[in-house]
Amino acid sequence: MVYSMESHNKTVTSICVGKLGKESGEEALQYRIFSVALDGYMKVFDYAKMKVTHSMRFPAPLMSIGSSLDCMTRVIGSSNGIIFAGRRKAKEDVGESKVREFLGAGQCRGSAEAGFKANLF
């Protein structure tokens, strides 16, 4: 093991790697590790500095996190079936305040008939 990061109070259920920042300049493509856990927190780690850069509390235990290939969209699944989704603004609008909006999340609610069912690979 190279390094151990301890930040969550309960079991970490999912992690993914994403990038934040602009495409050029000093803040160019800063890679981050996104993690979610049963404690209801999503945490963002800067793995170059090995510290937490952002943390967000959700109303339910979190089960999974995913990011689109271009890292513009982030989706978090909770244990009670609610999906939280966030989309980053366009390139010209991305700034420090816009990054915080990306880390925020809106809710997507669907009924069982809409097809939000667990899938077991």
C-alpha positions in Angstrom: 0.0 0.0 0.0 1.4 3.4 -1.0 -1.0 5.7 0.9 -4.2 5.4 3.0 -6.8 8.1 3.2 -9.2 8.1 6.1 -12.1 10.5 5.9 -15.4 8.7 6.0 -17.1 7.5 9.2 -18.7 4.5 7.6 -18.0 2.1 4.8 -16.9 3.6 1.4 -19.2 2.0 -1.2 -17.9 3.5 -4.4 -15.1 5.7 -5.9 -14.3 7.1 -9.2 -11.7 9.4 -10.8 -12.7 12.7 -12.4 -11.1 16.0 -13.3 -11.9 19.6 -12.3 -10.7 22.9 -13.6 -10.0 24.6 -16.9 -8.4 23.0 -19.9 -5.4 25.4 -19.8 -3.6 27.6 -17.3 -2.5 27.0 -13.7 -5.6 25.0 -12.8 -5.5 22.8 -15.8 -7.2 19.4 -15.4 -6.8 18.8 -11.7 -7.6 15.1 -11.2 -9.6 14.1 -8.2 -10.9 11.0 -6.5 -14.6 11.1 -5.8 -15.9 8.8 -3.0 -19.3 8.1 -1.5 -20.1 6.1 1.7 -22.8 4.8 3.9 -22.4 7.9 6.1 -24.2 10.0 3.4 -21.1 12.0 2.4 -19.5 12.5 -1.0 -15.9 13.6 -0.6 -13.5 14.8 -3.2 -9.8 14.1 -2.7 -6.9 15.8 -4.4 -4.6 12.8 -4.7 -1.5 14.9 -5.5 -1.8 16.6 -2.1 -3.6 13.7 -0.4 -6.3 15.8 1.2 -10.0 16.4 1.0 -10.9 19.4 -1.1 -14.7 19.2 -1.0 -17.3 17.4 1.1 -21.1 17.3 0.6 -23.8 15.7 2.8 -26.7 13.9 1.3 -30.0 12.9 3.0 -29.5 9.1 2.6 -26.6 6.5 2.6 -24.9 6.6 -0.8 -24.2 3.5 -2.8 -22.5 4.5 -6.0 -20.9 7.4 -7.9 -20.1 7.8 -11.6 -18.8 10.4 -14.0 -19.2 10.9 -17.7 -16.2 10.4 -19.9 -15.8 14.2 -20.3 -16.3 14.7 -16.6 -19.1 17.2 -17.2 -21.8 15.1 -15.5 -21.7 13.3 -12.2 -24.4 10.9 -10.9 -24.8 9.5 -7.3 -27.1 6.7 -6.3 -28.5 6.4 -2.8 -29.8 3.5 -0.8 -33.4 4.6 -0.9 -33.5 4.7 -4.8 -33.0 8.4 -5.3 -30.5 9.4 -8.0 -28.7 12.7 -7.6 -27.2 14.2 -10.8 -25.1 17.3 -11.4 -23.8 18.9 -14.6 -21.0 21.3 -14.9 -21.5 24.5 -16.9 -19.9 25.1 -20.3 -16.2 25.7 -20.7 -16.4 29.5 -20.9 -18.5 29.6 -17.7 -16.3 27.4 -15.5 -14.8 29.3 -12.6 -14.4 28.6 -8.9 -18.0 29.3 -8.1 -19.1 27.2 -11.0 -17.1 24.2 -9.7 -19.1 24.4 -6.5 -22.3 24.3 -8.5 -21.0 21.1 -10.3 -20.4 19.5 -6.9 -24.0 20.4 -5.9 -26.7 18.0 -7.0 -30.2 17.9 -8.2 -32.6 15.0 -7.7 -34.0 12.7 -10.3 -37.0 10.8 -9.1 -38.6 8.0 -10.9 -41.2 5.4 -10.1 -40.6 1.7 -10.2 -42.5 1.5 -13.5 -39.9 4.0 -15.0 -37.2 1.3 -14.8 -35.1 2.4 -11.8 -34.4 -1.1 -10.6 -31.3 -2.7 -9.1 -29.2 -4.5 -11.6 -26.9 -7.3 -10.4 -23.9 -8.0 -12.7 
